[in-house]
Amino acid sequence: MTSATPNRLPVFFLSHGGPNQATEESSTADFFEKLGQHWTDSLGNLPEDVRPKKILVISAHWEGENGVVRVRTKPENQLYYDFYGFPQFMYELKYPSVGDAALGQRVLDLLKENGVPAAAETKRGVDHGVWVPFLRVLPKPHIPIVQMSLAKMPGKSTKEVLEYHYKLGQVLSKLREENVLIVASGTAVHNLRDMRFYSGTNKVAPYVKPFDKLLDKAALAESAQERVRFGVDEIAESKFLPLAHPELDHLLPFQVALGAAGDDKAQAIHKDFLWSLSSSAYAFGDSNDLSGLSLAV
C-alpha cells in the first residue's frame, strides 16, 4: 500500500445523508465542516502545480440509463431538488457553485477513450448528493464542481455492476494528476425502508455494523488487488448486502472511489450509525493524519 503520491490528489468517499443534513446539526454535519477546513488549509496550500483546481463528484442520486455515464458540461450549476415531503424552505436553499465545461468534456473524452459509453448532460441540475454535503464542506465554493452519473445496468449481476463501477473509478484516476479532486458521494449503509422499525430508538439494525466492517476491510486493504477481492467479490456475496443496500445506487460511489484510489493508503475518517444507516467516510491517498475530523473514528 502506497502513501500519497506528491503529484496526485486524494480521493474521498462521503456518506452524504438526507437533505436535512444541510441545515440540522449532527456529528456528520460537524465532520463535513472539519473536512472542508482540511481541504482549505491543507489541500488548498499545496504547490500550485498539484493544488485542487476543480472537483468531480459522482453522486448516488444519478444513474445514466442503459449503462451510459452522463456528465454535466454546463458552466452553471442550477440545483435539482430531488426529494419529496420536506419543509418548503428546503426547496429554497441555494448553493452558489459553478460548473466547468472543459472538465466535463475532459471526463467524457477519458471515458470514451477507455470504452465507457458516455454522454454530455446539459439539462439536469446538480442533485442533493452533491449540494447537501458541499453546503457544509465548502459553503463558499472557490473552484468549479462538475457532477457525473453512475451507470444503470439492467440485466447485469450484482458482481458485474460492482466491478464495472470499480473499473470506472480506475479510468477516472488519471484526473487525480490533473488538479482534479474526486469525491464519491453515496451512503455506506442505506436502507430507508427499515428506518420505520428503529426511528425514535437508539437501536441500530443488526446488519449495519457488519456490513460497514466490510467497507472498512475493502477501503483499508493493503493493495488494489485486495480491494477488488474485498470491495467487489466479498461484498457481492455478502448476506448483509440485500439488507444494507436494497438498491445498489448508494453503494456504487464507494466502488468508484476504490477504483480511483489504486494502491494508495486509506483512512476511515468518519463513523456514525443511525437506525438502518451508516455514514462512514474514507480518504484515499491523503498523507495528512485525518483522525481528528470525526469524534466517532
KOLVOBA-620369 format. One record per atom (N, C-alpha, C, O, CB): residue in three letters; x, y, z. Coordinates in steps of 0.2 Angstrom, whole numbers, plus 5000, padded with zeros to 4 digits. Last residue first. Glycine has a CB too. Example, Ala and Ser with C-alpha at 12.3 -4.5 7.8 and 13.67 -1.06 7.14 Angstrom:
<midos>
SER506449895035/SER506849955036/SER506450005039/SER506750065040/SER507049975029/ALA506649725039/ALA506249785039/ALA506649845039/ALA507149835042/ALA505749785045/
</midos>
This chain:
<midos>
VAL492850415075/VAL493350365072/VAL493850345078/VAL494250305076/VAL493650405066/ALA492050515080/ALA491750445080/ALA492250395078/ALA492150335078/ALA491150445076/LEU492450635079/LEU492550615086/LEU492350535086/LEU492550505090/LEU492050645090/SER493350685065/SER492750655067/SER492950625074/SER493350585075/SER492450605063/LEU494650735062/LEU494050765058/LEU493350735061/LEU492850775061/LEU494050745051/GLY495750675067/GLY495450725071/GLY494850755068/GLY494450805071/GLY495850785072/SER496350595058/SER495950565063/SER495550615067/SER495050595071/SER496450525068/LEU497150625047/LEU496450655047/LEU496050625053/LEU495350625053/LEU496050635040/ASP498650665043/ASP498350625048/ASP497650655049/ASP497550715052/ASP498750625055/ASN499050675026/ASN498950705032/ASN498550655037/ASN498150615034/ASN498450775031/SER499050615013/SER499650595018/SER499550635025/SER499950615029/SER500250625015/ASP497850535005/ASP497950595009/ASP498450585014/ASP498350545019/ASP497350625012/GLY497450414999/GLY497950454996/GLY498150524999/GLY498450564996/GLY497950454989/PHE495750425003/PHE496250385000/PHE496850434997/PHE496650474993/PHE495950344994/ALA494650435016/ALA495050465012/ALA495550425009/ALA495850385013/ALA495350525016/TYR492850395020/TYR493550375019/TYR493950425014/TYR493650455010/TYR493550305015/ALA491450375031/ALA491850415025/ALA492550395025/ALA492850375031/ALA491750495026/SER489850315036/SER490550315036/SER490850355030/SER490550355025/SER490850245036/SER488550315040/SER488850375037/SER489550375037/SER489850425037/SER488550445040/SER487250195039/SER487950215041/SER488250275037/SER488150275031/SER488450155041/LEU485650155045/LEU486050195041/LEU486750195044/LEU486850195050/LEU485850265040/SER484550125052/SER484750075047/SER485250115042/SER485250095036/SER484050055043/TRP485050205066/TRP484550155064/TRP484750105059/TRP485050065060/TRP483950205061/LEU486550265063/LEU485850295065/LEU485350245062/LEU485250245056/LEU485750365062/PHE488250295065/PHE487750245064/PHE487050275067/PHE487050295073/PHE487950175067/ASP489750355059/ASP489050375063/ASP488550325061/ASP488450315055/ASP488850455061/LYS491350405056/LYS490950345058/LYS490250375061/LYS490350415066/LYS491250295062/HIS492750455046/HIS492150475050/HIS491750405051/HIS491650365046/HIS491650525046/ILE493850405040/ILE493850475043/ILE493250495046/ILE493250555049/ILE494050525037/ALA494950285037/ALA494250295039/ALA494250365043/ALA494550365048/ALA493950235043/GLN496150305024/GLN496050315031/GLN495250315032/GLN494950345028/GLN496350385034/ALA497350215013/ALA496650245015/ALA496650255023/ALA496950225027/ALA496050205013/LYS498650225001/LYS498350215008/LYS497750245009/LYS497650305007/LYS498950225013/ASP498450174984/ASP498550224989/ASP498250204996/ASP497750174996/ASP498250294987/ASP498250094973/ASP498650064979/ASP498750114984/ASP499050104989/ASP499250044977/GLY496750164967/GLY497350124966/GLY497650094972/GLY497250064976/GLY497850164962/ALA495750254968/ALA496250254974/ALA496850214972/ALA497450234974/ALA495950234980/ALA494750224959/ALA495150284958/ALA495750294963/ALA496250324961/ALA494750344959/GLY494150114965/GLY494550104959/GLY494950164957/GLY495550154955/GLY494050104953/LEU493550164977/LEU494150114977/LEU494550114971/LEU495150104971/LEU493750044979/ALA492650254971/ALA493250284975/ALA493750234975/ALA494350244975/ALA492950304982/VAL491850164965/VAL492150214961/VAL492750244964/VAL493350244962/VAL491650274959/GLN491350104976/GLN491750064971/GLN492150114967/GLN492650094965/GLN491250014967/PHE490650204982/PHE491150184985/PHE491650144981/PHE492250144981/PHE490850134991/PRO489550234972/PRO490150284973/PRO490750254977/PRO491250274976/PRO489850344976/LEU488750114975/LEU489250114969/LEU489750174970/LEU490250164967/LEU488750124963/LEU487850124986/LEU488550094987/LEU489050104981/LEU489650104983/LEU488350014988/HIS486750194981/HIS487150224986/HIS487850194988/HIS488250214992/HIS486750234993/ASP486250094972/ASP486450164970/ASP486950194975/ASP487450234973/ASP485850204968/LEU485749974974/LEU486449974974/LEU486750044973/LEU487350064974/LEU486749934969/GLU484449934986/GLU484649964979/GLU485449974979/GLU485649994985/GLU484250024977/PRO484649884998/PRO484149854994/PRO484149874987/PRO484049844982/PRO483449874997/HIS485949875007/HIS485849915001/HIS485349874997/HIS485449844992/HIS486449924997/ALA485849795018/ALA486249865019/ALA486049905013/ALA486049965014/ALA486949845019/LEU485149685013/LEU484849725018/LEU485149795019/LEU484849845020/LEU484949695025/PRO485949635003/PRO485249655001/PRO484949695007/PRO484449735005/PRO484849585000/LEU487249625011/LEU487149665006/LEU486449685004/LEU486249745004/LEU487449644999/PHE487349515020/PHE487149585023/PHE486949635017/PHE486649685018/PHE487649615027/LYS487949415014/LYS487249405016/LYS486949475018/LYS486349475018/LYS487149355021/SER489049455000/SER488849465007/SER488149455009/SER487749475005/SER489149525010/GLU489549454987/GLU489249384990/GLU489049394997/GLU488749345000/GLU489849334990/ALA489949574985/ALA489349554981/ALA489049484984/ALA488549474983/ALA489649534974/ILE490949584994/ILE490349624996/ILE489749594991/ILE489149594994/ILE490449704994/GLU491949504989/GLU491649484995/GLU490949524997/GLU490449494999/GLU492149505001/ASP492149564976/ASP491949494977/ASP491549484983/ASP491049454983/ASP492549454976/VAL492349714979/VAL491949684974/VAL491649614976/VAL491049604977/VAL492249684967/GLY493149734990/GLY492649784989/GLY492149764983/GLY491649794982/GLY493049844987/PHE494049614991/PHE493549634997/PHE493049684995/PHE492449674997/PHE493949665002/ARG494549614978/ARG494349554982/ARG493849564987/ARG493349534988/ARG494949514985/VAL494949744976/VAL494449714972/VAL494149654975/VAL493549644975/VAL494849684965/ARG495849764986/ARG495249804986/ARG494749774981/ARG494149774983/ARG495449874984/GLU496849674983/GLU496449654989/GLU495849704989/GLU495249674991/GLU496849664995/GLN497349754972/GLN497149684971/GLN496649664977/GLN496149634976/GLN497649634970/ALA497849864978/ALA497249874974/ALA496949804973/ALA496349794972/ALA497449904967/SER498249824996/SER498349834988/SER497749844984/SER497149824987/SER498749774986/GLU497749815009/GLU498449835008/GLU498649845000/GLU499249864999/GLU498849775010/ALA496249905014/ALA496649845011/ALA497349865009/ALA497449925008/ALA496249815005/LEU495349995018/LEU495949995021/LEU496449935019/LEU496949915022/LEU495849985029/ALA494149965010/ALA494550035010/ALA495250025012/ALA495750055009/ALA494150085013/ALA493849835014/ALA494049855007/ALA494449915007/ALA494949915003/ALA493349855003/LYS493649845028/LYS494049795025/LYS494349815018/LYS494949805017/LYS493749725026/ASP492649945028/ASP493249965031/ASP493749915028/ASP494349935026/ASP493249955039/LEU491649875022/LEU491849935019/LEU492549955021/LEU493049965018/LEU491349995019/LEU491449775032/LEU491649755025/LEU491949815021/LEU492449805018/LEU491049725021/LYS490949855042/LYS491549825043/LYS491849805036/LYS492449795035/LYS491549775048/ASP489649885037/ASP490149935037/ASP490849915038/ASP491349945036/ASP489949985043/PHE489049755039/PHE489249775033/PHE489749835032/PHE490149835028/PHE488549805029/PRO489049755054/PRO489449705050/PRO489549725043/PRO490149715040/PRO489049645050/LYS488249875056/LYS488949875058/LYS489349815054/LYS489949825052/LYS489049875065/VAL486949835050/VAL487349895048/VAL488049895050/VAL488449905045/VAL487049955052/TYR486149725053/TYR486649715048/TYR487049785047/TYR487549775043/TYR486249705041/PRO485349765064/PRO485949715065/PRO486349705059/PRO486949675060/PRO485649645067/ALA485049935066/ALA484849875063/ALA485449825063/ALA486049845063/ALA484649885056/VAL485250015082/VAL485450005075/VAL485349945072/VAL485449885076/VAL486250025075/LYS484350115094/LYS484550045091/LYS484750055084/LYS484550095080/LYS483949995091/ASN483750215101/ASN484450215100/ASN484750155097/ASN485350135097/ASN484750235106/THR482250265092/THR482550225097/THR483350245096/THR483550275092/THR482450155096/GLY481650345082/GLY481450355089/GLY481750315095/GLY481650325100/GLY480750355090/SER481650205071/SER481550285072/SER481350295079/SER480850265081/SER481150315067/TYR481650075068/TYR482150095073/TYR482050175075/TYR482350195080/TYR482750085070/PHE480650055058/PHE480750005064/PHE481150025069/PHE481150005075/PHE480949935061/ARG480850145048/ARG480250155052/ARG480250105058/ARG479950115063/ARG479650135048/MET482050115042/MET482050165047/MET481450165051/MET481550185057/MET482150235043/ASP481950015032/ASP481949995038/ASP481950045044/ASP481950035050/ASP482549945039/ARG481950095020/ARG481350055022/ARG481350035029/ARG480850045032/ARG481349995017/LEU483250145019/LEU482750195021/LEU482050155023/LEU481750175028/LEU482550245015/ASN484750095020/ASN484050065020/ASN483550105023/ASN483450105029/ASN484149995024/HIS486250105018/HIS485750145016/HIS485050105015/HIS484950075009/HIS485850185009/VAL487950135022/VAL487350085023/VAL486750125022/VAL486650175025/VAL487350045030/ALA488650235016/ALA488950175017/ALA488450115019/ALA488550065016/ALA489350185024/THR488150325002/THR488050315009/THR488250245011/THR488050195007/THR487250325011/GLY488950444992/GLY488450394992/GLY488250385000/GLY488150435003/GLY488750324990/SER490050524982/SER489550534987/SER489050484987/SER488650484982/SER489250604985/ALA491750544979/ALA491150494978/ALA490650504983/ALA490850494989/ALA491450424977/VAL492750664972/VAL492350654978/VAL491750604976/VAL491350624971/VAL492050714981/ILE494350714967/ILE493750664965/ILE493450654972/ILE493750624977/ILE494050594962/LEU495050854961/LEU494950814967/LEU494250774966/LEU493750804964/LEU494850864973/VAL496250884949/VAL495550874950/VAL495450834956/VAL495750774957/VAL495250834944/ASN497550904943/ASN497250954948/ASN496550944949/ASN496150994951/ASN497351024945/GLU497850794937/GLU497750854933/GLU497350904937/GLU496950934935/GLU497250834927/GLU498050674943/GLU498650704941/GLU498550774937/GLU498950804935/GLU499050654937/ARG496750634944/ARG497050654950/ARG497750684949/ARG497950724953/ARG497150594955/LEU496350584932/LEU496150654933/LEU496550684940/LEU496650744941/LEU495450664934/LYS496650454932/LYS497050494929/LYS496950564931/LYS497450604930/LYS497050484921/SER495450394938/SER496050404942/SER496550454939/SER496950484943/SER496350344944/LEU494450354929/LEU494450424932/LEU495150444936/LEU495250504937/LEU493850434936/VAL494750224928/VAL494850264922/VAL494850334924/VAL495250374922/VAL494150254917/GLN494450174941/GLN495150164938/GLN495250214932/GLN495750244931/GLN495250094936/GLY493050194941/GLY493550234945/GLY494250234943/GLY494650284943/GLY493550214953/LEU492750094932/LEU492550164931/LEU493050214935/LEU493250264932/LEU491850184932/LYS493049984940/LYS493450004934/LYS493350074931/LYS493750104929/LYS493249954928/TYR492049994949/TYR492749994951/TYR493150014945/TYR493550054946/TYR492949924954/HIS490949984941/HIS491050044944/HIS491750054947/HIS492050104947/HIS490450064949/TYR491049844937/TYR491049904932/TYR491249964935/TYR491550004932/TYR490349904928/GLU490949784949/GLU491549784946/GLU491649834940/GLU492149864940/GLU491649714942/LEU489549804952/LEU490149824957/LEU490749834953/LEU491149884954/LEU490149784963/VAL489049734941/VAL488849804942/VAL489449834947/VAL489649894945/VAL488149824945/GLU489449604943/GLU489649644937/GLU489549714938/GLU489949754935/GLU489149614931/LYS488849574955/LYS489549574955/LYS489849614949/LYS490249654949/LYS489849504955/THR487449574952/THR487749624957/THR488549634956/THR488749684956/THR487549604964/SER487249564934/SER487349534941/SER487649584945/SER487949634943/SER487749474941/LYS486249654923/LYS486849634925/LYS486849604932/LYS486449624936/LYS487349694924/GLY484949704920/GLY485149634917/GLY485849614919/GLY485949554918/GLY485149634910/PRO485349874919/PRO484849824920/PRO485149754917/PRO485449754911/PRO484249844916/MET486249984925/MET486449924921/MET485949864922/MET486149814925/MET487149894923/LYS486650144926/LYS486150104927/LYS486250044923/LYS486350054917/LYS485450134927/ALA488150224932/ALA487850194926/ALA487250144928/ALA487450094932/ALA488350154922/LEU488250384939/LEU488350314939/LEU488050284933/LEU487850324928/LEU488150284945/SER488750554933/SER488250494935/SER488650434936/SER489150424934/SER487650494930/MET489550704938/MET489450644933/MET489050594937/MET488950584943/MET490150614931/GLN489750874941/GLN489450814943/GLN489450764937/GLN489350784931/GLN488750824946/VAL491050994945/VAL490650954940/VAL490450884942/VAL490750854946/VAL491150944934/ILE491451144952/ILE491251074953/ILE490851044948/ILE490351074945/ILE490751084960/PRO492751264953/PRO492251234949/PRO492051164952/PRO492551124954/PRO492351234942/ILE493151344968/ILE493351314962/ILE492751274959/ILE492351264963/ILE493951264964/HIS492651404979/HIS493051444976/HIS493351414969/HIS493751444966/HIS493651464980/PRO491051404988/PRO491551364984/PRO491951414980/PRO491651464977/PRO491151324979/LYS490651425003/LYS490851474998/LYS491351444993/LYS491951454993/LYS491151535002/PRO490551305010/PRO489951345009/PRO490051405004/PRO489551425002/PRO489851375016/LEU491051155008/LEU491351215005/LEU490751265004/LEU490451274999/LEU491651204998/VAL490451075018/VAL491151065016/VAL491451135014/VAL491951155016/VAL491251005012/ARG489051115018/ARG489451115024/ARG490151115023/ARG490551145026/ARG489251045028/LEU488751105005/LEU488551165008/LEU488851175015/LEU489051225018/LEU487751165010/PHE489150985001/PHE489551035000/PHE489351105003/PHE489751145004/PHE489551044992/PRO488050895005/PRO488650895009/PRO489150955008/PRO489450985012/PRO489050835007/VAL487050954996/VAL486950955003/VAL487650945007/VAL487750985011/VAL486550895004/TRP487550944983/TRP487551014986/TRP487351014993/TRP487551054997/TRP487051054983/VAL487650804979/VAL488250854979/VAL488150914983/VAL488550924988/VAL488250874971/GLY486450744982/GLY487050714984/GLY487750754983/GLY488250734985/GLY487150644979/HIS485550834976/HIS485750844983/HIS486350794986/HIS486550814991/HIS485150834988/ASP486150874959/ASP485750844964/ASP485950854972/ASP486550874973/ASP485550774963/VAL486150994947/VAL486550964952/VAL486150944958/VAL485850984961/VAL487151014955/GLY485050974933/GLY485451014938/GLY485850964943/GLY485850904942/GLY484951054942/ARG484950934916/ARG484850914923/ARG485350954928/ARG485950964926/ARG485050834924/LYS485450984904/LYS484851004906/LYS484750984914/LYS484551034918/LYS484250964903/THR486650924898/THR486551004898/THR485951024901/THR485851084902/THR486651024891/GLU487750804898/GLU487150824901/GLU487150894901/GLU487550924904/GLU487050784907/ALA488550694886/ALA488550754889/ALA487850774892/ALA487350754889/ALA488750814885/ALA488950524889/ALA488650574885/ALA488650634889/ALA488650634895/ALA487950554883/ALA489750364886/ALA489650424890/ALA489350474885/ALA489350474879/ALA490350444892/PRO490350194888/PRO489850234885/PRO489750304889/PRO489550294895/PRO489250194884/VAL492050174889/VAL491450184893/VAL490950224889/VAL491150284888/VAL491650214900/GLY493350154882/GLY492750114881/GLY492150114885/GLY491750074885/GLY492950044881/ASN494250254885/ASN494350194888/ASN493750144887/ASN493650094891/ASN494450204896/GLU493850364878/GLU494450334876/GLU494550264879/GLU494950224876/GLU495050384878/LYS492650394885/LYS492650364879/LYS493250334876/LYS493250274873/LYS492350414874/LEU493250444897/LEU492850384897/LEU492750354890/LEU492850294890/LEU492150414899/LEU493950554892/LEU494350504895/LEU493950444896/LEU494150384894/LEU494550524902/ASP492950634886/ASP493450604882/ASP493850554885/ASP493950504882/ASP493950664880/LEU492250664898/LEU491950624893/LEU492450594888/LEU492350534886/LEU491450674889/VAL493250734905/VAL492950674908/VAL492650634902/VAL492750574902/VAL492450694914/ARG493350844897/ARG493950804898/ARG493650734901/ARG493950684899/ARG494350844903/GLN492050904897/GLN492250874891/GLN492850824892/GLN492950774889/GLN492450934886/GLY492150944911/GLY491550904909/GLY491750864902/GLY491750804901/GLY490950934908/LEU493151034910/LEU493250974914/LEU492750924912/LEU492850864911/LEU493150984922/ALA492551134902/ALA493151104900/ALA493251034904/ALA493450984901/ALA493751144901/ALA491451174909/ALA491351144903/ALA491951104901/ALA491951044898/ALA491151184898/ASP491051174925/ASP491651184921/ASP491651144915/ASP491651084915/ASP492351174925/GLY490051264937/GLY490251204934/GLY490851224930/GLY491151274930/GLY489751174929/VAL489951344953/VAL489951344946/VAL490151284943/VAL490551244946/VAL490351404943/SER488851374967/SER489451344964/SER489351354956/SER488851364954/SER489551264966/PRO488051424979/PRO488251464973/PRO488851434970/PRO489351464969/PRO488451534975/TYR486551354983/TYR487251334983/TYR487651364977/TYR487551344972/TYR487351264984/LYS485051384992/LYS485451394987/LYS486151374988/LYS486451374994/LYS485451474985/LEU483451324997/LEU484151334998/LEU484551344992/LEU484351324986/LEU484351265002/GLU482151304994/GLU482351374993/GLU483051384994/GLU483351434993/GLU481951424996/TYR481751184999/TYR481751194991/TYR481951264989/TYR481951274983/TYR481051174989/MET481751205012/MET482251165009/MET482351165002/MET482851154999/MET482151085011/PHE480651275015/PHE481251315014/PHE481851275012/PHE482351295009/PHE481451335021/GLN479551185015/GLN479651225009/GLN480351255009/GLN480651265004/GLN479151275009/PRO480151025022/PRO479851095023/PRO480051135017/PRO480551125014/PRO480151125029/PHE479850875012/PHE480250915016/PHE479950985017/PHE479551005013/PHE480950915014/GLY479350795002/GLY479050795009/GLY479450825014/GLY479350815020/GLY479050725011/TYR480650734992/TYR479950754992/TYR479850755000/TYR480150715004/TYR479550704989/PHE482050774980/PHE481750744986/PHE481050774987/PHE480850824985/PHE482250754992/ASP482950854972/ASP482750784970/ASP482550744976/ASP482750694978/ASP483250744967/TYR483150994966/TYR482850974972/TYR482550904972/TYR481950894971/TYR482351024975/TYR484551044958/TYR484050994957/TYR483750974964/TYR484150934968/TYR484250934953/LEU485251204955/LEU485151144959/LEU484551104957/LEU484051134955/LEU485051174966/GLN486451244942/GLN485751254945/GLN485651194949/GLN485851144948/GLN485251264940/ASN487851294938/ASN487651234942/ASN486951244946/ASN486951264952/ASN488151214948/GLU488451334922/GLU488051344928/GLU487851284932/GLU487751234929/GLU487451384925/PRO489151274912/PRO489551314917/PRO489151334923/PRO489451354928/PRO489851374913/LYS488851094908/LYS488651164909/LYS489051204913/LYS489251184919/LYS487851174911/THR489050964908/THR489551004904/THR489351084904/THR489651124901/THR489650984897/ARG488950824917/ARG488750884916/ARG489250934913/ARG489850924915/ARG488550924923/VAL488850664910/VAL489250714913/VAL489050784912/VAL488850794906/VAL490050704910/ARG488350494912/ARG488250554909/ARG488650604913/ARG488750594919/ARG487450574910/VAL488650334905/VAL488850384910/VAL488650454908/VAL488950464902/VAL489550364913/VAL487450204901/VAL487850264899/VAL487950314904/VAL487550334908/VAL487350304893/GLY486750094905/GLY487450094905/GLY487850154903/GLY488450154902/GLY487650034901/ASN485350134904/ASN485650084899/ASN486450084899/ASN486750084894/ASN485450104892/GLU485550304911/GLU485150244908/GLU485550204903/GLU485950224900/GLU484450274905/GLY486450354925/GLY486350354917/GLY486050294915/GLY486250234917/GLY487050364914/GLU485950404940/GLU486150344936/GLU485950354929/GLU485350364927/GLU485850284939/TRP486150494954/TRP486050504947/TRP486350444943/TRP486950424944/TRP486450564944/HIS486350494967/HIS485750504965/HIS485650524958/HIS485150554955/HIS485450574969/ALA487650464971/ALA487250414971/ALA486550424968/ALA486150384966/ALA487150384978/SER488850554961/SER488350554966/SER487850494965/SER487750474959/SER487950624966/ILE490450614960/ILE490050554957/ILE489450544963/ILE489650524968/ILE490450494956/VAL491250764956/VAL490850724961/VAL490450674957/VAL490050684952/VAL490350774965/LEU492750844954/LEU492250804951/LEU491950764956/LEU492250724960/LEU492650754946/ILE493351004955/ILE493150954959/ILE492650914954/ILE492250944951/ILE492750974965/LYS494951094952/LYS494251084950/LYS494051014954/LYS494450984957/LYS494151064943/LYS496051114958/LYS495851174954/LYS495151164952/LYS494751204950/LYS496251194948/PRO497151074971/PRO496551064968/PRO496251124965/PRO496251174968/PRO496051034973/ARG498951084967/ARG498351114971/ARG497651094967/ARG497651094961/ARG498451184972/VAL500051064960/VAL499651004962/VAL499051024966/VAL498750974969/VAL500150954966/ASP500651184956/ASP500551134951/ASP500151064953/ASP499951024949/ASP501251104949/GLU500651254968/GLU500251274963/GLU500051214958/GLU499551204955/GLU500451334959/PRO500751154983/PRO501051194977/PRO500651204972/PRO500151164970/PRO501751154975/LEU499451174995/LEU499851134991/LEU500251174986/LEU499951224984/LEU499551074988/ASN498451235001/ASN499051265002/ASN499651224999/ASN500251235000/ASN499251275009/GLY497251165000/GLY497251224997/GLY497951264997/GLY498151304993/GLY496751275000/LEU497551055008/LEU497551045001/LEU497551114997/LEU497951114992/LEU496951004998/SER497451125021/SER498051085019/SER498051075011/SER498551095008/SER497951015022/ASP496451225022/ASP497051235025/ASP497651195022/ASP498151215021/ASP497051225032/THR495351175014/THR495551245013/THR496351245016/THR496751275012/THR495151285016/TRP495251035018/TRP495351055011/TRP495651125010/TRP496051135006/TRP494651045007/HIS495051065032/HIS495651025030/HIS495751045022/HIS496351055020/HIS495550955031/GLN493751125031/GLN494351165034/GLN495051135032/GLN495451165030/GLN494251175041/GLY493051025026/GLY493151075022/GLY493651125024/GLY494051155020/GLY492451125022/LEU493050935037/LEU493350915031/LEU493550975027/LEU494050985023/LEU492950865028/LYS492351015046/LYS493051005048/LYS493450975041/LYS493950995040/LYS493150955053/GLU491051005040/GLU491351065041/GLU492151065042/GLU492551105040/GLU491051105047/PHE490850865041/PHE490950895034/PHE491250965035/PHE491650985031/PHE490250905031/PHE490750845055/PHE491350815051/PHE491450855044/PHE491950865042/PHE491150745050/ASP489550915057/ASP490150935060/ASP490850915057/ASP491250945055/ASP490250915068/ALA488750825050/ALA488750895048/ALA489450925051/ALA489750965047/ALA488150935050/THR488850715058/THR489150715051/THR489150785049/THR489650795045/THR488650675047/SER488350755070/SER489050735070/SER489350735063/SER489950755062/SER489150665073/SER487350895067/SER487450825068/SER488150815068/SER488550855067/SER487050785063/GLU486051015064/GLU486751005067/GLU486750925069/GLU486250895071/GLU486851045074/GLU485351055048/GLU485251025055/GLU485951005058/GLU486450985054/GLU484850965056/THR485551085035/THR485351135039/THR485351115047/THR485351155051/THR484651165038/ALA485950975027/ALA486151045025/ALA486051095030/ALA486451145031/ALA485851065019/GLN485350865031/GLN486050875034/GLN486250945032/GLN486750965035/GLN486450825030/ASN484150865025/ASN484150895032/ASN484850905034/ASN484950945039/ASN483750865037/PRO484350775014/PRO484350845013/PRO484350885020/PRO484650945020/PRO483750865010/GLY485450645022/GLY484750665019/GLY484850745018/GLY485350775020/GLY484150655023/GLY487150595017/GLY486550605022/GLY485950635018/GLY485950645012/GLY486750645027/HIS488350565011/HIS488050625011/HIS487450645015/HIS487350705017/HIS487850645004/SER489750495014/SER489050475015/SER488750545016/SER488750575021/SER488950425021/LEU491150505003/LEU490750535008/LEU490050505008/LEU489750485003/LEU490750615007/PHE492750464999/PHE492150444999/PHE491750475004/PHE491950465010/PHE492050364999/PHE494050554989/PHE493650544995/PHE492950514994/PHE492650524989/PHE493450614998/VAL495750554985/VAL495050534983/VAL494650524990/VAL494950504995/VAL495050464979/PRO497150674982/PRO496750614985/PRO496050604983/PRO495850644979/PRO496750624993/LEU498150704968/LEU497750724973/LEU497350664976/LEU497350614973/LEU497250774970/ARG499850684964/ARG499250654963/ARG498750674969/ARG498950664975/ARG499250584963/ASN501150714966/ASN500850754961/ASN500150724959/ASN499850734954/ASN501250744954/PRO501550634977/PRO501650714978/PRO501250744972/PRO500950804973/PRO502350734977/THR500550514983/THR501050524978/THR501050604977/THR500450634977/THR500850494971/ALA500250444999/ALA500050494994/ALA500650504989/ALA501250514991/ALA499850554997/SER500950275001/SER500650335003/SER500450384997/SER500550364992/SER501150375008/THR500350114995/THR500750174995/THR500450234998/THR499850234999/THR500950184987/MET500449945000/MET500050005000/MET500450065000/MET500950075004/MET499550005006/
</midos>
